Amino acid sequence: MNLDLNHVQAFVTAADTLHFGRAAQQLHLTQQGLSHRITRLEQVLGERLFIRDGRGVELTAAGRRFLPHAQQLLGTAAAAIAATRRGRTPLRVDVWGQLHAPLRWIGRLPAIDRALPLDISMRRNAPAAVEALDRGEIDAAFCIPPRRSLPPGLSLALIGLDQLGAVVPPGHALAGRAAITARDLRGSTLWHPSTGSDPELIGLYRQLAARYELRSDESGSNLGLHHLLAGLADRPDRLVVLPLAIDPRCVPIVGPAPYNAWTMIWRTGNREEELALLRVALTRAAVADAPPEWDPATCWLPPSELAYLSSAQEDGHEVVEGLRLLVEHQMDAAFPDGALGAGDGTV
């Protein structure tokens, strides 16, 4: 008998919640994917584990008998991993900032500290992180795809896409909407303080302003989210664009929806096995934030990010297979003549 621990984990989570939707969400699976894992486990065991009807979900007698053993099995596996890796030096990882996608994706991996201990830093600056990597001060860094070539000895992989949204103050003409269309945004003022901001982030906002026909206001200093949102109160004509998941006041932009990409950079030949494990785990966690399918009519990435990811792929860097087609389709739409070096797309 061959028990797959992923299937066992799906069963235990569903048994704990007695709700397939919540269990699937906790495991970052679709309900269909969760049901498939449980069905495969039932086939291996030769017993039904759940009763699902209009009243809800409950364990069968076989499911109740199996549950404590399944929990023990998962606990034994976790203990074995921890014992094997005991004493391991934590990976030194820079996640850019507290509010951005990489730390959120790490937070979706509840066992990450047991399986792969991390020492987190937040430089909020891609050039500083790349310099720290080059000096050996950190093992990996997450950043928006840089517009300049990496120093020799550094590798790059695309990890995921993060959707952006808009926050508008109560007095703004677009206030109160559940979503804001690209057409409605035209002529609005996008505020993104440039003093103290990462140059890649400034470039992202400039490209976004150009694509959505926004006036760009770069006045002020980047003093964090609270200061940024408080600054809207004094200027109801301005709006800010942030990662959609950062704040409940942030509403989607549609037609197209803007995204930005996050990459992981590391020193080639350094702790490759552990960093590969981290990349795979985070790529899976990031899938929940990517669009279900990539259509250039409904999804947008900054041209500089597309150009860099394309050149990185050609240079042999990893563009995760699940997101490779997203990049290729958008590249074809953004640069139909293959001219990657035009305008803001220069790398």
Secondary structure, 3 states (H helix, E strand, C coil): CCCCHHHHHHHHHHHHHCCHHHHHHHCCCCHHHHHHHHHHHHHHHCCCCEEEECCEEEECHHHHHHHHHHHHHHHHHHHHHHHHHCCCCCEEEECCCCCCHHHHHHHCCCCHHHHCCEEEECCCCHHHHHHHHHHCCCCEEEECCCCCCCCCCEEEEEEEEEEEEEECCCCCCCCCCCCEEHHHHCCCEEECCCECCCHHHHHHHHHHHHHCCCEEECCCECCCHHHHHHHHHHCCCEEEEEECCCCCCCEEEECCEEEEEEEEEEECCCCHHHHHHHHHHHHHHHHHHCCCCCCCCCEECCHHHHHHHHHHHHCCCEECHHHHHHHHHHHHHHCCCCCCCCHHHCC
